[in-house]
Amino acid sequence: MPPTGSRSSSRSGGSRWTSISLASRLRMGKKSDKAMVKDKNQSSVSQEQQDENSSKTPEPHMCSGHFQADFIELCRRNNVTFVTPIVLRGKPQPLPSQVPEGKPEKGKDKGKAPPQPEPEPEPELTEDGEPFEPPPKTYITKGKFEYFKPTIDVEMDNPDKTDTVSEVYIRGWKIDDTMMHIFRQCWPSMDKLHTINLWHAGLTGSTVSILASFLPVCATLKNLILDGNTVKEENFGELIGEECLVQNVSLRYCSITDKGADSIGTALGSAKKSNTKLLSLNLNGNQITDVGAGHISRGLRMNRNLLCLSMSSNKIGDKGVVKLAEALSRFSLKHEEVVERRRQISEKGSPDRNKSPPLSRRAHSNDRPGSVRSNTQTEKDKSKRDKPSAKKKDAKGKDAKEDDKKGTKGKDDKAGTKKESRGTRASMAADAGKTAGKSKDRKKKMTPQEQEPTEASEVINPLLEVADYMDGELWVAGNRVLINLNLSRNQVGEEGVQALLKAVQYQTTLTQLESKHSGTGLMRINLQRNPISSDSEALKKLHELMLTKDPFYKPSPTPDAEAA
């Protein structure tokens, strides 16, 4: 057995080690707790910074006019998962040009042997021994999944410069509100953009409203094509508002009914406002009936800018055509139009009527108003006007005496004065010729910018035209600015053709009588594929009358003219 002293020493040593290990554990625990606290503090600080960064709104992106760069950046900011690629619009590849062989120059190719024709290469064969067909050169084949992927096709004035995009084509994929807001930021900054084509893009009432909101900002935009977009709200009238700069709008096959025709007619023109930029409107392939044609004719009454209107393949009958013919010939003003006419005439007659009179110098005086003059002052003014001055009397007396003296000398000086007058006239003519020559030279040297611009002819408001009072109503001349009307593939009958014939006859007589032309009237009417016989007398007369109004019409030569 071990001695007792050794046991006691071992026990005392063990107790020391246990106390040291406990102390070290306590210290390590404190250190770990401090480290945990530090980690928690750091994590809380980082989380607060993230929350602050997320709460801060990012700065708006300033578009530079480079469509591709701006579009990608805006899609990233709007968290768009799939960024639609922007590609150049596909065009058929040109055929290999056949350069004609030029004629050999004289004296150069003398003594030279003609070049021998190159031998034709042997055709390549496939594994089966059949001749190998090269890939086509007029088109490019793509896989079906790649072909149907959504893309934004563009055309550029210069393919090497991304800021020269002139046309944008989107076909066959849906444009939602987020994408339209992105286009709202991109397209106004593009200086060359003149055409937007959104074919079957799944537009809705909200996307049409967003599109209409930034169209007036696109300064260079001229053509807007939205074919194949069925919109439940039919708010297409917002696209051709008073401030819109678009000249050509196409809304073919958009399932537009009389509801949409009402909004379009109101946007074309009303008593208080009208569109002054639109030149062509295409409404082919819709569901417009006689009621809708009446709405369109209501817009034509006050519009004096639209040149071409196409409503082919609709459901327009004789009643609708009669309304259109009435707007083109002459019509009676409604109550609201009469009120607006009176207001405009009063403003035109007295433009300063609503202006307040200017304040006089004595307006702030306490004695009397500045506009009233005293009686003594007016009497003094009258006396000054009535009394001739003494100087004038003396001058008259002297003139009378001098006339008596000059009476005898007048006969002697007649010959001399004639010679002097001839000389002065000749010198004046010479000076005039010199100045005329100098002015001609100046006109030749003047650049088009230096020349004074000619005054543009003002378009007369239809409400301010000469009106005839008949049967208690005011009648004014109709629209003579529209030159092309397409009503093919509708339900026009004999009554509608007769109404169009009367309208064209009225326009022809009116343009011949008036010196100031406010339009030439209709120059082309298309009535093909309508339920009317080709033997109709009204149709034949209308056809003959429209032939003479065709700008390319050449009358057949008469036998007298042929003999001459």
Buried (B, 14 or more C-beta within 10 A) or exposed (E): EEEEEEEEEEEEEEEEEEEEEEEEEEEEEEEEEEEEEEEEEEEEEEEEEEEEEEEEEEEEEEBBBBBBBBBBBBBEEEEBEEEBEBEEBEEEEEEEEEEEEEEEEEEEEEEEEEEEEEEEEEEEEEEEEEEEEEEEEEEEEEEEEEEEEEBBBBBBEEEEEBBBBBBBBBBEBEBEEEBBBBBBBBBBBBEBBBBBBBBBBBBBBBBBBBBBEBBBEBEEBBBBBBBBBEBEBBBBBBBBBBEBBBBBBBBBBBBBBBBBBBBBBBBBBBBEEBBBBBEBBBBBBBBBBBBBBBBBBBBBBBBBBBBBBBBBBBBBBBBBBBBBBBBBBBBBBBEEBBEBBEEBEEEEEEEEEEEEEEEEEEEEEEEEEEEEEEEEEEEEEEEEEEEEEEEEEEEEEEEEEEEEEEEEEEEEEEEEEEEEEEEEEEEEEEEEEEEEEEEEEEEEEEEEEEEEEEEEEEEEBBBEEEBEEEEEEBBBBBBBBBBBBBBBBBBBBBBBBBBBBBBBBBBBEBBEEEEEEBBBBBBEBBBEEBEBEEEBEBBEBBBEBBEEBEEEEEEEEEEEEEEE
